[in-house]
Amino acid sequence: MLTIEIFKEDERINTRTIPGREGKPARVIYEQTAYAHLGGKFPVEMKLGLDEGQPPYAPAKYTVHSSSFIVNNFGSLELKRFGLTLEPLEAPKI
């Protein structure tokens, strides 16, 4: 199972602006730093794309939600290009 972890220091949204081209307006990208456990000794840093206004994910371990996958035109399973959604591996601690 793919595990994605978010640490306390990464519980924030990072924004960057991509300048517009050919008369198109600039785009703002919203991201959060996370770490993917891919089977190696250390997790690999990655960027999670967030929608405008979406709160950052809380520090925890997550897995990729099934709604983040599609079957492509060739019948193969792949991740959606946009709209990656995570679900917690454990219930939040109260």
Secondary structure as GFF3:
##gff-version 3
##sequence-region A 1 94
A	DSSP	beta_strand	3	6	.	.	.	ID=ss1
A	DSSP	three_ten_helix	8	10	.	.	.	ID=ss2
A	DSSP	beta_strand	14	18	.	.	.	ID=ss3
A	DSSP	beta_strand	27	37	.	.	.	ID=ss4
A	DSSP	beta_strand	44	50	.	.	.	ID=ss5
A	DSSP	beta_strand	60	64	.	.	.	ID=ss6
A	DSSP	three_ten_helix	66	68	.	.	.	ID=ss7
A	DSSP	beta_strand	69	71	.	.	.	ID=ss8
A	DSSP	beta_strand	77	79	.	.	.	ID=ss9
A	DSSP	beta_strand	86	88	.	.	.	ID=ss10
###
